[in-house]
Amino acid sequence: LLLSLALFLGSAFLSPETNWTVRALLSGFLVLAVAHPPAALLITLALPGFGTILGHMAGVPTLRVTELLIVGSLFGLSVRALSASSLYREAIVRRISTPVVLFALAVLASTVVWLRVLQVELMYPSEFLAFFFRSVTRHYFVQPADFWLVVSGGVILEGLALYVAVAALCRVDATFFERGLRMLTLGGAVLALTSAVKLAEIYIGNPGAIETLRNTPSGLRISPQIPDYIAAGSYFGLCWVATLGLAIAAGRRGIAWLLAGVPLIVALYLTGSRSVIAAALAGLVVLVLVLIRQRAAAARSLIAFGVAAVVVMVIGYPWWTGRDLSGVMARQSLHVRAELMKTGLRVIETRPLFGVGIDRFHLL
């Protein structure tokens, strides 16, 4: 695992597209990751949406910074887990989930299979291996040429490894979960401010632009840092529901977390995603059920605030975004999702064990 992580990390140092700023910052982060894995992972949890900003600040806009931070954090934890007597080693291997291992093996097998197919399409085996090795060791985090298939597989494996890493750190340190949740929500709140700033910039530059955007087929939708509106809205919605939980846990000091949730509500709303607003409402339902089970009557006012916020979003949605809540666009959106679900069920029916392979769903 260490060799694989080192191989990919080396591409950030060797790539001609990166610069000495990136190399120096990455070196410092790797030192931190080895010396204190929890600190590196907390930084990573706070910055998942800042990849575009950090890439531009470092002078390499195409650099996949978020993925680079995750791989760096995993590398540091793996180094510390080398020792058989290490607490990290015991926490990782003691209760690692069998489904995680099986899923990782399936992803690796699928990636290898489709790399063989890609080799037939592109060039002779010896030339292909040289091309593949050069792309992975020099361009993986910037521009991996024809090997985006490998990136797709890598992202799945990194997600599984991140799950294992967080679970291990929670076993080593009982406070890590809450600290990680705080970093995640604070990072989301800061990123959410950029959406509000972008809205203000548009209005100041041209007050009539807001109305113009509302009258377009897509409506008013703003997400300057995460291009995928649904992904951005899901991130902001997750962070917002978490701020409510943190506010409830903080008691009288919960007002600070409620204030942190305000930009998250605004940013969530600006994504213009109906499904995300519905998901936020579902998240509130889960939170209410948890509180009922715990008989936390003192949290009723906070839950009432959350429900009121979602109700206001639903009622004001057509007026604010210019998108219909239950008209033609909404029906088209539901139709697309229904078709995707039917296709997914067909995949399960025809390939119940391993699916159709990495990056093959939309093609097939």
Secondary structure in CASP SS format (residue, H / E / C, confidence):
PFRMAT SS
TARGET T0000
AUTHOR 0000-0000-0000
METHOD secondary structure of the structure
MODEL  1
L C 1.00
L H 1.00
L H 1.00
S H 1.00
L H 1.00
A H 1.00
L H 1.00
F H 1.00
L H 1.00
G H 1.00
S H 1.00
A H 1.00
F H 1.00
L H 1.00
S C 1.00
P C 1.00
E C 1.00
T C 1.00
N C 1.00
W H 1.00
T H 1.00
V H 1.00
R H 1.00
A H 1.00
L H 1.00
L H 1.00
S H 1.00
G H 1.00
F H 1.00
L H 1.00
V H 1.00
L H 1.00
A H 1.00
V H 1.00
A H 1.00
H C 1.00
P H 1.00
P H 1.00
A H 1.00
A H 1.00
L H 1.00
L H 1.00
I H 1.00
T H 1.00
L H 1.00
A H 1.00
L C 1.00
P C 1.00
G C 1.00
F C 1.00
G H 1.00
T H 1.00
I H 1.00
L H 1.00
G H 1.00
H H 1.00
M H 1.00
A C 1.00
G C 1.00
V C 1.00
P C 1.00
T C 1.00
L C 1.00
R C 1.00
V H 1.00
T H 1.00
E H 1.00
L H 1.00
L H 1.00
I H 1.00
V H 1.00
G H 1.00
S H 1.00
L H 1.00
F H 1.00
G H 1.00
L H 1.00
S H 1.00
V H 1.00
R H 1.00
A C 1.00
L C 1.00
S C 1.00
A C 1.00
S C 1.00
S C 1.00
L H 1.00
Y H 1.00
R H 1.00
E H 1.00
A H 1.00
I H 1.00
V H 1.00
R H 1.00
R C 1.00
I C 1.00
S C 1.00
T H 1.00
P H 1.00
V H 1.00
V H 1.00
L H 1.00
F H 1.00
A H 1.00
L H 1.00
A H 1.00
V H 1.00
L H 1.00
A H 1.00
S H 1.00
T H 1.00
V H 1.00
V H 1.00
W H 1.00
L H 1.00
R H 1.00
V H 1.00
L H 1.00
Q H 1.00
V H 1.00
E H 1.00
L H 1.00
M C 1.00
Y C 1.00
P H 1.00
S H 1.00
E H 1.00
F H 1.00
L H 1.00
A H 1.00
F H 1.00
F H 1.00
F H 1.00
R H 1.00
S H 1.00
V H 1.00
T H 1.00
R H 1.00
H C 1.00
Y C 1.00
F C 1.00
V C 1.00
Q C 1.00
P C 1.00
A C 1.00
D C 1.00
F C 1.00
W H 1.00
L H 1.00
V H 1.00
V H 1.00
S H 1.00
G H 1.00
G H 1.00
V H 1.00
I H 1.00
L H 1.00
E H 1.00
G H 1.00
L H 1.00
A H 1.00
L H 1.00
Y H 1.00
V H 1.00
A H 1.00
V H 1.00
A H 1.00
A H 1.00
L H 1.00
C H 1.00
R H 1.00
V H 1.00
D C 1.00
A C 1.00
T C 1.00
F H 1.00
F H 1.00
E H 1.00
R H 1.00
G H 1.00
L H 1.00
R H 1.00
M H 1.00
L H 1.00
T H 1.00
L H 1.00
G H 1.00
G H 1.00
A H 1.00
V H 1.00
L H 1.00
A H 1.00
L H 1.00
T H 1.00
S H 1.00
A H 1.00
V H 1.00
K H 1.00
L H 1.00
A H 1.00
E H 1.00
I H 1.00
Y H 1.00
I H 1.00
G H 1.00
N C 1.00
P C 1.00
G C 1.00
A H 1.00
I H 1.00
E H 1.00
T H 1.00
L H 1.00
R H 1.00
N C 1.00
T C 1.00
P C 1.00
S C 1.00
G C 1.00
L C 1.00
R C 1.00
I C 1.00
S C 1.00
P C 1.00
Q C 1.00
I C 1.00
P C 1.00
D C 1.00
Y H 1.00
I H 1.00
A H 1.00
A H 1.00
G H 1.00
S H 1.00
Y H 1.00
F H 1.00
G H 1.00
L H 1.00
C H 1.00
W H 1.00
V H 1.00
A H 1.00
T H 1.00
L H 1.00
G H 1.00
L H 1.00
A H 1.00
I H 1.00
A H 1.00
A H 1.00
G H 1.00
R H 1.00
R H 1.00
G H 1.00
I H 1.00
A H 1.00
W H 1.00
L H 1.00
L H 1.00
A H 1.00
G H 1.00
V H 1.00
P H 1.00
L H 1.00
I H 1.00
V H 1.00
A H 1.00
L H 1.00
Y H 1.00
L H 1.00
T C 1.00
G C 1.00
S C 1.00
R H 1.00
S H 1.00
V H 1.00
I H 1.00
A H 1.00
A H 1.00
A H 1.00
L H 1.00
A H 1.00
G H 1.00
L H 1.00
V H 1.00
V H 1.00
L H 1.00
V H 1.00
L H 1.00
V H 1.00
L H 1.00
I H 1.00
R H 1.00
Q H 1.00
R C 1.00
A C 1.00
A H 1.00
A H 1.00
A H 1.00
R H 1.00
S H 1.00
L H 1.00
I H 1.00
A H 1.00
F H 1.00
G H 1.00
V H 1.00
A H 1.00
A H 1.00
V H 1.00
V H 1.00
V H 1.00
M H 1.00
V H 1.00
I H 1.00
G H 1.00
Y H 1.00
P H 1.00
W H 1.00
W H 1.00
T H 1.00
G C 1.00
R C 1.00
D C 1.00
L C 1.00
S C 1.00
G C 1.00
V H 1.00
M H 1.00
A H 1.00
R H 1.00
Q H 1.00
S H 1.00
L H 1.00
H H 1.00
V H 1.00
R H 1.00
A H 1.00
E H 1.00
L H 1.00
M H 1.00
K H 1.00
T H 1.00
G H 1.00
L H 1.00
R H 1.00
V H 1.00
I H 1.00
E H 1.00
T H 1.00
R C 1.00
P C 1.00
L C 1.00
F C 1.00
G C 1.00
V C 1.00
G C 1.00
I C 1.00
D C 1.00
R C 1.00
F C 1.00
H C 1.00
L C 1.00
L C 1.00
END
